[in-house]
Amino acid sequence: MSIFDGKRLTNETFKLDIERMRKGWYSDKYFENINRMLTALSKEGYTYSGEYHNLPDGISLEEIAVGDIEVEMQWFTRRMGRTTVVGVDKSLEMLRHCTGHYEGDKFVDASSKIEVWAAHDGTTVKYDGDPTRIQPVIKVRGKYRDFALLETPTLGILTRSSRVATNVYETLVAAKGKPVLFFPARFDVHEVQAADGYAYNIALQRFNKDHARELGAFVSTDAQGDWWGGAGGGTVAHAAIASFLGDTAEAMMQFSHILPPQIPRIALVDFNNDSVRDTLRVLDGMFAMYRELMDAGNEAEAEKYKLYGVRLDTSGALRDVSIQPLGDPALDLGVNPRLVFNVRSALDNAWKFWDLPPAWKEAARDYCQNVKIVVSGGFNPEKIRKFEKLSVPADIYAVGSYLFSNGNGTSTDFTADVVRVKIHGEWVDMAKVGRAVGENENLERVW
């Protein structure tokens, strides 16, 4: 499904709307208009009759059938720096199933008449700001009107998926190898979840390969794992705590009672804006039940009361009760370094205040100190880097809307250019001014 296994995903995964894609339903209208024009000129037998061409001297202008012109087109991004490429496989399936033209009501498949080169999902390209030195991720040679309608949807999947993947990759780098939970599902329509989750997983594999890590994937919906066999996971929502009348500890006790032990117990502790207090309440209740069940010899049931972590999600407009005001919002409000240090200290030392027999003290200490801290709410690479620079004891970062960011520095818009045309059997450069034929050693012949 990527460079990491040498396989490509097929339409069995993507389930394209082939019929409407062939008819231009998903294409910018001007591509449909161009297609209609070239098709009509082909039927008329039109040959080039203009005066202001860009062909080199010495090439005959006779019998150049513009309606059937063959071109070389390249797909590329101009995101500065390094881009993690995703969306190639789906683009190839669009080309494979939708290249061709209609003769009356019958679609004539012309996919076997084009030549295609492509990189794999998971490869990287670099851009230094010079538009004549781009690295294409797909190249196609063939009759332009047979694939003109596919420029819009292919660019769309490349742009979005590569943007998400690159944003994820840069977040992982900022986190210095700590897990990053993929939490942006609520910030866009549900139809994009499968592609976005795939982009996240490709970025994770790219990071693991580049940095010799073995981080696992954490997505929040099953749809996000659809293309690669992942499954959604998560913590406890604020709504669940509200259902228990604001009692975070009781919500976690019942969560642990009902749900199977393979689901990590991660308590959301900011509901009452007193994260240290609610962390300790959850910890006290769950450890007491864990100890009781272990003493009774019921280890399987005791597993359900192992607290994996606590999640801090304090609103950026609030100062947690445990934070003494310093007057600086960056130090006072939301999930800030001091809050994380406070919660870590409370977790690590809670066992010291429990009435324990000697045989349980070491186990109790380990239980408390093994609880992880998950931070969420407005995290992006910049904020994560600040946390890491300060050695804030956050174990896991949950990141949401930033991973869809398409602003300064994160715009990954792809474009496609015709850079050559075939004239009398020879390929002739025909890029617009400021563009040029690009090279990419990762391109391989697909068909």
C-alpha positions as CSV (number, residue, x, y, z in Angstrom):
1,M,0.0,0.0,0.0
2,S,3.1,2.3,-0.1
3,I,6.8,2.5,-0.4
4,F,7.0,0.5,2.8
5,D,5.7,-2.7,1.3
6,G,6.0,-2.0,-2.4
7,K,2.3,-2.6,-3.1
8,R,-0.3,-0.2,-4.4
9,L,-3.9,0.1,-3.2
10,T,-6.6,-0.6,-5.9
11,N,-10.1,0.5,-6.5
12,E,-11.2,-2.4,-4.3
13,T,-10.2,-0.1,-1.5
14,F,-11.2,3.3,-2.9
15,K,-14.6,2.4,-4.5
16,L,-14.5,5.3,-6.9
17,D,-17.7,6.8,-8.4
18,I,-16.4,5.8,-11.8
19,E,-19.4,6.5,-13.9
20,R,-19.8,10.1,-12.8
21,M,-16.0,10.7,-12.8
22,R,-15.8,9.7,-16.4
23,K,-18.5,12.3,-17.2
24,G,-16.7,15.1,-15.5
25,W,-19.0,15.3,-12.4
26,Y,-15.9,16.0,-10.2
27,S,-14.0,18.1,-12.7
28,D,-13.6,21.9,-12.9
29,K,-15.9,22.9,-15.7
30,Y,-13.2,24.4,-17.9
31,F,-11.7,21.0,-18.3
32,E,-15.0,19.7,-19.6
33,N,-15.1,22.6,-22.0
34,I,-11.6,21.9,-23.2
35,N,-12.5,18.3,-23.6
36,R,-15.6,19.1,-25.7
37,M,-13.6,21.5,-27.9
38,L,-10.8,19.0,-28.6
39,T,-13.2,16.2,-29.2
40,A,-15.1,18.3,-31.7
41,L,-11.9,19.4,-33.5
42,S,-10.8,15.8,-33.7
43,K,-14.1,14.9,-35.5
44,E,-13.7,17.9,-37.8
45,G,-10.2,16.8,-38.8
46,Y,-8.8,20.2,-37.7
47,T,-5.1,20.7,-37.9
48,Y,-3.2,23.6,-36.4
49,S,-3.6,26.8,-38.4
50,G,-2.3,29.5,-36.2
51,E,0.7,31.7,-36.4
52,Y,2.1,32.3,-32.9
53,H,3.3,28.9,-31.8
54,N,6.1,28.0,-29.5
55,L,7.6,25.2,-31.6
56,P,11.3,25.3,-32.3
57,D,12.4,26.4,-35.7
58,G,12.5,23.6,-38.3
59,I,9.5,21.7,-37.1
60,S,6.8,21.4,-39.8
61,L,3.4,22.9,-38.9
62,E,1.6,20.6,-41.3
63,E,-0.8,18.0,-40.1
64,I,-0.7,18.7,-36.4
65,A,-4.0,17.3,-35.2
66,V,-4.6,19.4,-32.1
67,G,-7.8,17.6,-31.3
68,D,-5.8,14.4,-30.8
69,I,-2.7,16.1,-29.4
70,E,-0.5,13.8,-27.2
71,V,1.0,15.5,-24.2
72,E,3.3,14.8,-21.2
73,M,1.8,16.1,-18.0
74,Q,3.4,16.1,-14.6
75,W,1.7,16.4,-11.1
76,F,3.7,18.2,-8.4
77,T,3.6,20.3,-5.2
78,R,5.4,23.5,-4.3
79,R,5.2,23.2,-0.5
80,M,8.5,24.5,0.7
81,G,10.9,22.0,2.3
82,R,9.9,18.4,2.4
83,T,6.5,16.9,1.6
84,T,5.4,13.4,2.5
85,V,3.5,12.3,-0.6
86,V,0.1,10.5,-0.3
87,G,-2.7,10.2,-2.8
88,V,-0.7,8.6,-5.6
89,D,-2.5,5.2,-5.5
90,K,-5.9,6.7,-5.7
91,S,-4.9,9.0,-8.5
92,L,-3.6,6.1,-10.4
93,E,-6.9,4.3,-10.0
94,M,-8.7,7.3,-11.4
95,L,-6.5,7.2,-14.4
96,R,-6.8,3.5,-14.7
97,H,-10.7,3.4,-14.6
98,C,-11.6,6.8,-16.1
99,T,-9.1,7.5,-18.9
100,G,-11.0,7.5,-22.2
101,H,-13.9,9.2,-24.0
102,Y,-17.5,8.7,-25.0
103,E,-18.7,7.7,-28.4
104,G,-22.4,8.4,-28.0
105,D,-23.4,6.7,-24.8
106,K,-20.5,4.2,-24.8
107,F,-17.4,4.9,-22.9
108,V,-14.2,3.9,-24.8
109,D,-11.5,2.9,-22.3
110,A,-8.2,4.4,-23.3
111,S,-6.2,3.7,-20.2
112,S,-4.0,1.1,-22.0
113,K,-3.0,3.9,-24.5
114,I,-1.4,6.2,-21.9
115,E,2.1,5.8,-20.4
116,V,2.2,6.4,-16.6
117,W,5.1,6.9,-14.2
118,A,4.5,7.4,-10.5
119,A,6.1,7.5,-7.1
120,H,4.8,5.5,-4.2
121,D,2.7,6.8,-1.4
122,G,5.1,7.5,1.5
123,T,7.9,8.9,-0.7
124,T,9.1,12.5,-0.1
125,V,9.8,15.4,-2.4
126,K,11.7,18.6,-1.7
127,Y,11.1,22.1,-3.0
128,D,13.5,25.0,-2.6
129,G,11.3,27.7,-4.1
130,D,12.4,27.5,-7.7
131,P,9.4,26.4,-9.8
132,T,11.7,25.1,-12.5
133,R,13.1,22.5,-10.1
134,I,10.0,20.7,-8.9
135,Q,9.8,16.9,-8.3
136,P,6.8,15.4,-10.0
137,V,5.0,12.5,-8.3
138,I,3.1,11.4,-11.4
139,K,3.8,11.7,-15.1
140,V,1.5,10.8,-17.9
141,R,1.9,10.6,-21.6
142,G,-1.1,10.2,-23.9
143,K,-3.9,11.9,-25.8
144,Y,-4.8,14.9,-23.6
145,R,-8.5,14.7,-24.1
146,D,-8.6,11.2,-22.8
147,F,-7.5,12.3,-19.3
148,A,-8.1,16.0,-19.2
149,L,-11.2,15.6,-16.9
150,L,-9.1,13.8,-14.3
151,E,-6.8,16.8,-13.4
152,T,-9.2,18.1,-10.7
153,P,-9.9,14.9,-8.7
154,T,-6.3,13.7,-8.9
155,L,-4.9,17.0,-7.7
156,G,-7.6,17.0,-5.0
157,I,-6.6,13.7,-3.4
158,L,-2.9,14.5,-3.7
159,T,-3.2,17.9,-2.2
160,R,-5.3,16.9,0.8
161,S,-3.6,13.6,1.6
162,S,-0.1,15.0,1.3
163,R,-1.0,18.0,3.4
164,V,-2.4,15.9,6.2
165,A,0.6,13.5,6.0
166,T,3.1,16.2,6.0
167,N,1.5,18.0,8.9
168,V,1.4,14.7,10.8
169,Y,5.0,14.1,10.1
170,E,6.1,17.5,11.3
171,T,4.1,17.0,14.4
172,L,5.8,13.7,15.1
173,V,9.2,15.3,14.7
174,A,8.2,18.0,17.1
175,A,7.0,15.4,19.6
176,K,10.5,13.7,19.4
177,G,9.1,10.2,19.1
178,K,6.2,10.4,21.6
179,P,2.9,9.1,20.3
180,V,0.6,11.5,18.5
181,L,-3.2,10.7,18.6
182,F,-5.0,11.6,15.3
183,F,-8.0,13.6,16.6
184,P,-9.2,15.8,13.7
185,A,-12.3,13.8,12.6
186,R,-14.7,16.3,14.0
187,F,-13.2,19.2,12.0
188,D,-14.4,18.0,8.6
189,V,-17.1,16.0,6.8
190,H,-17.1,12.3,7.5
191,E,-16.5,11.4,3.8
192,V,-12.8,12.3,4.1
193,Q,-12.0,10.2,7.2
194,A,-10.7,7.1,5.3
195,A,-8.3,9.1,3.2
196,D,-7.2,11.2,6.1
197,G,-6.5,8.2,8.4
198,Y,-4.5,6.6,5.6
199,A,-2.4,9.8,5.2
200,Y,-1.8,9.7,9.0
201,N,-0.7,6.1,8.9
202,I,1.7,6.7,5.9
203,A,3.2,9.7,7.7
204,L,3.7,7.5,10.8
205,Q,5.5,4.8,8.8
206,R,7.6,7.5,7.1
207,F,8.6,8.9,10.5
208,N,9.4,5.4,11.9
209,K,11.6,4.7,8.9
210,D,13.4,8.0,9.0
211,H,14.0,7.9,12.8
212,A,14.3,4.2,13.5
213,R,11.2,4.2,15.7
214,E,8.3,1.8,16.1
215,L,5.4,4.1,17.1
216,G,2.0,2.7,16.8
217,A,-1.0,4.3,15.0
218,F,-3.8,5.9,17.1
219,V,-6.9,7.0,15.2
220,S,-10.2,8.0,16.7
221,T,-12.7,6.4,14.2
222,D,-12.9,3.1,12.5
223,A,-13.3,4.9,9.2
224,Q,-9.9,6.4,9.5
225,G,-8.4,2.9,9.6
226,D,-10.5,1.6,6.7
227,W,-7.8,1.7,4.0
228,W,-5.1,0.0,6.1
229,G,-6.9,-2.2,8.6
230,G,-6.7,0.1,11.6
231,A,-9.4,0.6,14.2
232,G,-10.6,3.6,16.1
233,G,-9.8,4.1,19.8
234,G,-10.3,6.8,22.3
235,T,-10.8,8.1,25.9
236,V,-13.9,9.2,27.8
237,A,-15.8,12.2,26.4
238,H,-16.9,15.1,28.5
239,A,-20.5,14.1,27.7
240,A,-20.0,10.8,29.5
241,I,-18.9,12.6,32.6
242,A,-21.9,14.9,32.4
243,S,-24.1,11.8,32.2
244,F,-22.6,10.8,35.6
245,L,-23.5,14.2,37.0
246,G,-20.0,15.5,36.7
247,D,-18.5,12.7,38.7
248,T,-15.3,11.8,36.7
249,A,-14.3,9.1,39.1
250,E,-17.6,7.3,38.9
251,A,-17.7,7.6,35.1
252,M,-14.3,5.9,35.0
253,M,-15.2,3.1,37.4
254,Q,-18.2,2.2,35.3
255,F,-16.3,2.6,32.1
256,S,-13.8,0.1,33.5
257,H,-16.5,-2.2,34.7
258,I,-18.3,-2.4,31.4
259,L,-15.7,-2.2,28.7
260,P,-13.2,-5.0,27.8
261,P,-9.7,-4.6,29.2
262,Q,-7.9,-4.1,25.9
263,I,-9.5,-0.6,25.6
264,P,-7.0,1.7,27.4
265,R,-8.5,3.4,30.5
266,I,-7.7,7.1,29.9
267,A,-9.6,9.4,32.2
268,L,-10.5,12.9,31.0
269,V,-9.9,14.9,34.1
270,D,-10.6,18.6,33.3
271,F,-14.5,18.5,33.4
272,N,-14.6,20.4,36.7
273,N,-11.5,22.5,36.0
274,D,-9.7,20.8,38.9
275,S,-7.5,18.3,37.1
276,V,-5.3,17.3,40.1
277,R,-8.3,16.7,42.4
278,D,-10.1,14.6,39.8
279,T,-7.0,12.8,38.8
280,L,-6.5,11.7,42.4
281,R,-10.1,10.7,42.8
282,V,-10.0,8.5,39.7
283,L,-6.6,7.0,40.8
284,D,-7.8,6.3,44.3
285,G,-11.0,4.5,43.2
286,M,-9.4,2.5,40.4
287,F,-6.4,1.4,42.4
288,A,-8.6,0.4,45.3
289,M,-10.7,-1.9,43.1
290,Y,-7.6,-3.2,41.3
291,R,-6.0,-4.1,44.7
292,E,-9.3,-5.7,45.9
293,L,-9.6,-7.9,42.9
294,M,-5.9,-8.9,42.9
295,D,-6.1,-9.9,46.5
296,A,-9.2,-12.0,45.6
297,G,-7.2,-13.8,43.0
298,N,-9.3,-12.4,40.1
299,E,-6.4,-11.1,37.9
300,A,-8.5,-11.0,34.7
301,E,-11.1,-8.7,36.3
302,A,-8.4,-6.6,37.9
303,E,-6.9,-5.8,34.5
304,K,-10.0,-3.7,33.8
305,Y,-9.0,-1.3,36.6
306,K,-5.5,-0.5,35.4
307,L,-5.4,3.2,34.7
308,Y,-3.5,3.7,31.5
309,G,-3.5,7.5,31.5
310,V,-5.2,10.8,32.2
311,R,-6.0,13.4,29.6
312,L,-5.8,17.1,30.1
313,D,-8.0,19.2,27.9
314,T,-8.5,22.4,29.8
315,S,-10.0,25.2,27.7
316,G,-7.7,28.0,26.6
317,A,-10.0,30.4,28.3
318,L,-9.7,28.8,31.8
319,R,-7.1,28.6,34.5
320,D,-7.1,25.2,36.3
321,V,-7.7,25.3,40.0
322,S,-4.2,23.9,40.6
323,I,-2.5,26.8,38.8
324,Q,-1.4,29.9,40.8
325,P,-1.9,32.9,38.6
326,L,1.2,34.6,37.2
327,G,-0.6,36.9,34.8
328,D,0.7,35.4,31.6
329,P,-2.0,33.4,29.7
330,A,0.7,31.1,28.3
331,L,1.6,30.2,31.8
332,D,-1.9,30.3,33.3
333,L,-4.6,29.2,30.9
334,G,-5.4,26.0,29.1
335,V,-3.2,23.0,29.1
336,N,0.1,24.6,30.1
337,P,3.4,23.2,31.3
338,R,2.7,24.0,35.0
339,L,-0.6,22.0,34.9
340,V,1.2,19.0,33.5
341,F,3.9,19.1,36.1
342,N,1.3,19.4,38.8
343,V,-0.6,16.4,37.6
344,R,2.5,14.4,37.2
345,S,3.6,15.2,40.8
346,A,0.2,14.2,42.1
347,L,0.3,10.9,40.2
348,D,3.8,10.0,41.3
349,N,3.2,10.7,45.0
350,A,-0.4,9.5,45.5
351,W,0.6,6.1,46.8
352,K,2.4,7.6,49.7
353,F,-0.9,8.7,51.2
354,W,-2.6,5.4,50.9
355,D,-3.0,3.0,53.8
356,L,-1.2,0.0,52.4
357,P,0.3,-3.2,53.8
358,P,4.1,-3.4,53.1
359,A,3.6,-6.0,50.4
360,W,1.5,-3.6,48.3
361,K,3.7,-0.5,48.5
362,E,6.0,-1.2,45.6
363,A,3.1,-2.3,43.4
364,A,1.1,0.8,44.3
365,R,4.1,3.1,43.5
366,D,4.5,1.5,40.1
367,Y,0.7,1.7,39.4
368,C,0.8,5.4,40.0
369,Q,4.0,6.2,38.3
370,N,3.1,4.2,35.2
371,V,0.0,6.3,34.5
372,K,0.6,8.4,31.4
373,I,-0.4,12.0,30.7
374,V,-2.2,12.8,27.5
375,V,-2.4,16.4,26.5
376,S,-4.9,17.9,24.0
377,G,-6.5,21.2,23.1
378,G,-4.8,23.5,20.5
379,F,-1.6,21.5,20.1
380,N,0.6,22.0,17.0
381,P,4.3,21.6,16.3
382,E,5.1,25.0,17.8
383,K,3.4,24.3,21.1
384,I,4.7,20.7,21.2
385,R,8.3,22.0,20.7
386,K,7.9,24.4,23.6
387,F,6.7,21.5,25.8
388,E,9.6,19.4,24.8
389,K,12.1,22.2,25.3
390,L,10.9,22.5,28.9
391,S,10.9,18.8,29.4
392,V,7.2,18.9,30.3
393,P,6.2,15.3,31.4
394,A,3.5,14.8,28.7
395,D,3.7,11.3,27.4
396,I,1.2,11.5,24.5
397,Y,0.0,14.4,22.3
398,A,-3.5,14.4,20.9
399,V,-3.7,16.8,17.9
400,G,-6.8,17.8,16.0
401,S,-7.4,20.7,13.7
402,Y,-3.8,21.6,13.1
403,L,-3.4,18.4,11.1
404,F,-5.7,19.9,8.5
405,S,-3.9,23.3,8.5
406,N,-3.5,24.8,5.0
407,G,-2.0,28.2,5.8
408,N,1.4,29.7,5.7
409,G,4.0,27.0,5.7
410,T,1.5,24.2,5.4
411,S,-0.1,24.8,2.0
412,T,0.6,21.7,0.0
413,D,-1.5,22.5,-3.1
414,F,-0.6,20.3,-6.0
415,T,-0.8,21.4,-9.6
416,A,-0.4,19.7,-13.0
417,D,1.3,21.1,-16.1
418,V,1.7,20.0,-19.6
419,V,5.4,20.2,-20.2
420,R,5.8,18.4,-23.6
421,V,3.7,17.7,-26.7
422,K,4.3,15.0,-29.3
423,I,4.8,16.5,-32.8
424,H,5.4,14.2,-35.7
425,G,6.5,11.4,-33.4
426,E,8.9,13.5,-31.3
427,W,8.5,14.9,-27.8
428,V,8.9,18.7,-27.8
429,D,9.2,20.9,-24.7
430,M,6.0,23.0,-24.2
431,A,5.9,24.1,-20.6
432,K,4.5,27.6,-19.8
433,V,7.0,30.3,-18.9
434,G,8.4,29.7,-15.4
435,R,7.9,25.9,-15.4
436,A,10.0,23.1,-16.7
437,V,10.2,19.3,-17.0
438,G,10.8,18.0,-13.6
439,E,12.8,14.9,-12.5
440,N,12.2,12.5,-9.6
441,E,14.3,9.4,-9.2
442,N,11.4,7.8,-7.3
443,L,9.2,7.7,-10.4
444,E,8.6,4.2,-11.7
445,R,6.8,3.0,-14.8
446,V,3.3,1.9,-13.7
447,W,1.9,1.0,-17.1
